[in-house]
Amino acid sequence: MIIYLRIVRVKRSIFMEKPVRIYRNEDVKKIVACIPQGHLHTRFIIELSDQVIVLQEATVAGIVRAFALTSLHPTRRYIVLTSQSPENVKKGFAKHQLIESWEEAECNSE
């Protein structure tokens, strides 16, 4: 299945259509969460039917926040997190952060 994600920015309209691969639960063969030797943060190794991807803890934290802010909210249908490099990041946080933006989004399955 291919989904097209259309992102519309407030004030200035920008349309982006990119094909996206959707992985069903049965496509996920294994997930390993581990803290590599000499590191402080968790890495997530996701073995899929056609590839293996590794996500850093900060990325998964952004995904969890986005999930919670949409799934558990009574009216919110979307949230857009964009990569930003804020100044004065707290100790232990990644330099690049996925931070809520004011973009509007609409997900359309085709």
Phi, psi and omega in degrees: 000135175249133177247144174249122180261123179251122179251126180244123177273146176291144181074304184246114184280126175229124179252127177237124175239118180227136174292141183232136177275126177261126178259119176283165181303323181288347175278345180270112182277322183195147172233127177242126174252126182209155174253111182298151178307129178085001180249163179252341188247152183284142171249147178242116179260119184244113178268116180256174181296333184237357181194169174240132176236151178238127179246141176277161182304319181297324179292315179295322177300319177296319178296317180296317178299314180298318178299310182297319184287344176255310185294325185263002180264138185291335183233341185291132182253344182201163169211143177243122174253131179240151179289124179222158177241081183290154176281157176056046177293138180298150180303136179092351180266149178294150179297318178263128183237148171268109187240143181303131177248176182259020177287148173265149180222153177216127179259124179240126174269135177230000000 
